[in-house]
Amino acid sequence: MKKLLISLLLIFCIGCTFTFLNETNINISAKSTKETIMIDAGHGGYDVGAESFYGDYEKDISLKIALLVGKQLKSYGYNVVYTRTSDSVSWPSSNKKDLQARCDLAKKKMPISLYPYI
């Protein structure tokens, strides 16, 4: 009897989890097209970020992730703007001015900043 009760409780909890996940997905996909999200692909250009054991630069990895995230958000109806879509950056070559330019852009949008740990 005790095993049956535990099994039923476990099945109930799993069912609740899947119900919650389905409701979350519906809410995300029904989002209005009026929201704009800014994706900051960390580093870029002169700033390579960290280098992985395999020789990959953080700037390249963060750009790939940013473009994939942006594509997914667009499919949900969001407007997406990027701080960069290639390895070239339009920011000044000083860290302080670079960060200030990104902050100024983020003030007008809903920002996502990507700095993967490699």
Secondary structure as GFF3:
##gff-version 3
##sequence-region A 1 118
A	DSSP	alpha_helix	2	29	.	.	.	ID=ss1
A	DSSP	beta_strand	36	41	.	.	.	ID=ss2
A	DSSP	alpha_helix	58	75	.	.	.	ID=ss3
A	DSSP	beta_strand	79	82	.	.	.	ID=ss4
A	DSSP	alpha_helix	95	106	.	.	.	ID=ss5
A	DSSP	beta_strand	110	114	.	.	.	ID=ss6
###
